[in-house]
Amino acid sequence: MSDENKKSNKLFYSIGEVAAMFDVNASLIRYWEKEFDIIKPQKNKKGNRLFTQRDIDNFHLIWHLVKERGMTLKGAKKKLKENRTETEHNFEVVQKLNQIKDLLIDIKKEL
């Protein structure tokens, strides 16, 4: 997942753009869309999925639970249903700590 794609001013993202953000196949994005009801892309007249920033944020949260914390999809769904606010807060803390870690690594390289 690249840092430059985390936040943007775009209103909608294609499935290809979302897949590129997470360095995964579009099939995983479609699968998670089916599995998690918090991801609700709009569709254009051609039927192409259009993901909002909220969908992207939800993908980040799911990615954190499944790929970084090693939870099963069932476990991630349960965690989001039972403790969404706490889960979001913990995810934000992890993001901030990773930013601090990256900053310290950059400082160390400059020494």
C-alpha positions as CSV (number, residue, x, y, z in Angstrom):
1,M,0.0,0.0,0.0
2,S,1.7,3.2,-1.1
3,D,1.6,6.3,1.1
4,E,1.0,8.8,-1.8
5,N,-2.3,7.2,-2.6
6,K,-3.7,7.3,0.9
7,K,-5.5,10.7,0.6
8,S,-6.6,12.5,-2.6
9,N,-9.2,15.0,-3.6
10,K,-10.9,12.7,-6.1
11,L,-14.5,11.9,-5.5
12,F,-14.5,8.4,-7.1
13,Y,-11.9,5.8,-7.7
14,S,-12.1,2.9,-10.2
15,I,-11.6,-0.7,-9.1
16,G,-8.2,-0.6,-10.9
17,E,-7.1,2.4,-8.9
18,V,-8.2,0.8,-5.6
19,A,-6.5,-2.4,-6.5
20,A,-3.3,-0.5,-7.3
21,M,-3.4,1.4,-4.0
22,F,-3.3,-1.9,-2.1
23,D,-1.1,-3.8,-4.7
24,V,-3.7,-6.5,-5.1
25,N,-5.8,-7.9,-7.9
26,A,-9.2,-6.4,-8.6
27,S,-10.8,-9.7,-7.8
28,L,-9.8,-9.3,-4.1
29,I,-11.5,-5.8,-4.1
30,R,-14.7,-7.4,-5.6
31,Y,-14.5,-10.2,-3.0
32,W,-14.1,-7.9,0.0
33,E,-16.9,-5.8,-1.4
34,K,-19.2,-8.8,-1.2
35,E,-17.9,-9.9,2.2
36,F,-18.0,-6.5,4.0
37,D,-21.2,-4.5,4.0
38,I,-19.3,-1.3,4.9
39,I,-18.0,-1.2,1.3
40,K,-20.7,0.2,-1.0
41,P,-19.4,1.4,-4.3
42,Q,-21.7,3.2,-6.6
43,K,-22.0,2.0,-10.2
44,N,-22.1,4.0,-13.4
45,K,-24.3,3.3,-16.4
46,K,-21.8,0.8,-17.7
47,G,-21.8,-1.1,-14.3
48,N,-18.3,-0.1,-13.3
49,R,-17.7,0.3,-9.6
50,L,-17.0,3.8,-8.3
51,F,-15.4,3.8,-4.9
52,T,-15.6,6.8,-2.6
53,Q,-12.9,8.0,-0.1
54,R,-15.0,6.4,2.6
55,D,-14.8,3.1,0.8
56,I,-11.0,3.5,0.6
57,D,-10.8,4.2,4.3
58,N,-12.9,1.1,5.0
59,F,-10.5,-0.9,2.8
60,H,-7.6,0.4,4.8
61,L,-9.3,-0.7,8.0
62,I,-10.1,-4.2,6.6
63,W,-6.5,-4.4,5.2
64,H,-5.2,-3.6,8.7
65,L,-7.3,-6.3,10.4
66,V,-6.8,-9.0,7.8
67,K,-3.3,-8.5,6.3
68,E,-1.4,-6.7,9.1
69,R,-3.1,-8.3,12.2
70,G,-3.7,-11.7,10.6
71,M,-7.4,-11.9,11.3
72,T,-9.7,-14.1,9.4
73,L,-12.5,-12.4,7.3
74,K,-15.0,-13.8,9.8
75,G,-13.0,-12.3,12.7
76,A,-12.6,-9.0,11.0
77,K,-16.4,-8.8,10.3
78,K,-17.1,-9.5,13.9
79,K,-14.5,-7.0,15.1
80,L,-16.0,-4.3,12.9
81,K,-19.6,-5.1,14.0
82,E,-18.9,-5.2,17.7
83,N,-16.1,-2.6,18.2
84,R,-16.0,-0.4,15.1
85,T,-15.1,2.8,17.0
86,E,-12.4,1.1,19.0
87,T,-11.0,-0.6,15.9
88,E,-10.9,2.7,14.0
89,H,-9.1,4.4,16.9
90,N,-6.5,1.5,17.2
91,F,-5.9,1.7,13.4
92,E,-5.3,5.4,13.6
93,V,-2.9,4.9,16.5
94,V,-1.0,2.3,14.4
95,Q,-0.9,4.6,11.4
96,K,0.5,7.5,13.5
97,L,3.1,5.2,15.1
98,N,4.2,4.0,11.6
99,Q,4.6,7.6,10.5
100,I,6.7,8.3,13.5
101,K,8.8,5.2,12.8
102,D,9.3,6.2,9.2
103,L,10.3,9.7,10.3
104,L,12.9,8.3,12.8
105,I,14.3,6.0,10.2
106,D,14.7,8.9,7.8
107,I,16.4,10.9,10.5
108,K,18.7,8.0,11.3
109,K,19.7,7.8,7.6
110,E,20.6,11.4,7.6
111,L,23.0,11.1,10.6
